[in-house]
């Protein structure tokens, strides 16, 4: 084998035209990773919202606790203010109220960053404390009581705001949690339905195509030689199917070569057997025929010498002589035709080969009721081929033509055999006026095992074998037919270069 040449069946001989299975698997993994990355991104986003909602709820809860504590402190301070408003000792009451208000201010200071509008209440309470500390009086206590009432109203606003914010955050948390649950369910359903469905479809089709390839391989082993597999894939499995088709084609070609060789060997053995039988029969016939010829010649000479009155009226020795010579000529033709030919290509007189073949097949009973006409070009050049193969081709064509004429009486069945030279090619034509071949099957006549003859009357190898033999000689064979009119088969063989020059 030449260096660098691909071995039969190698991977280079069946390249992958599309995306390989390995690449498809990698793309599947990439798609799955992208899908799950998208899922994780959405889940992470929703989780962030949940975490923020929880943090805000914790903050609101802290505010709510501080607000509740402040409300209790404010309530206690309001009660203290109301109780000490009518107390006889203003100074002692002022000290008690200052302590209560300072406790309220402590709570307000923690709420002030979240609710700046409480700053006015804080300032009013600070002024009340300062006034009670410097100049305690019932008027200062009254002002403080008014400030406390305004603070209670502001704290109600704070309470409502905290409750509203808490409700909104709870709603947001529940909505996010429900949405996250739905999204997770949707992602699972989509993943199982779409991706799972695509994967199942891919592997189901892969399994079906593998099954088809396996069944076809088994069928080929069992003798199937029909239509090749239809390759619809462009991956490794498609390359495998192409290899199976090539294997089927190579096997069919190899079997065709074996069948051609077998038919040629059968033809040689048949002609050798016919030759041996013809030689033996001719030898046995020629001995008595020689005696008959000798006696007929003696009678003819004696009748002419004696001027016999019954010569050629009652006595016909010349007829005996002519018919005996005719029988001897027939046996000689059969013997000469059946002589083994050279198995090697050589220059052949195609006209002489056609004459001897026609003379030989004329003894077949199928040719008794038809006209076999020869129109041979006198200046026909020699062709370079194996003589025995051309004999086999000519006999097949003549017998096919005779079979097509069986049972035909009107018009008179006729076979015309002609030779000619055209465009540097030697042409051999066999035409019959038989039944013809239907147009829908004419393209199949050269296929192996195809025949238009009835069961048991043809093997379907005749024209196939003729085409193989003629192509082996560098020529071509064509067929034209019309139903009800007849068929024309034309064999073209090249003129040897030396003769053509």
ABEGO torsion letter per residue (X at the ends): XBBGBBBBGBAAABBBABBBAAAAAAAAAAAAAAAAAAAAAAAAAAAAAAAAAAAAAAAAAAAAAAAAAAAAAAAAAAAAAAAAAABABAAAAAAAAAAAAAAAAAAAAAAAAABAAAAAAAAAAAAAAAAAAABBBAAAAAAAAAAAAAAAAAAAAAAAAAAAAAAAAAAAAAAAAAAAAAAAAAAAAAAAAAAAAAAAAAAAAAAAAAAAAAAAAAAAAAGBABBBBBBABABAAAAAAAAAAAAAAAAAAAAAAAAAAAAAAAAAAAAAAAAAAAAAAAAAAAAAAAAAAAAAAAAAAAAAAAGBAABGAABBAAAAAAAAAAAAAAAAAAAAAABBBBABBBBBBAAAAAAAAAAAAAABAAAAABBBBBBBBAABBBBBBBAAAAAAAAAAAAAAAAAAABGBAOBBBBBBBBBBBBGGBBBBBBBBABAEBBAAAAAAAABBGBBABBBGABAGAAAAAAAAAAAAAGBBBBBBBBBGAEBBBBBBBBBBAAAAX
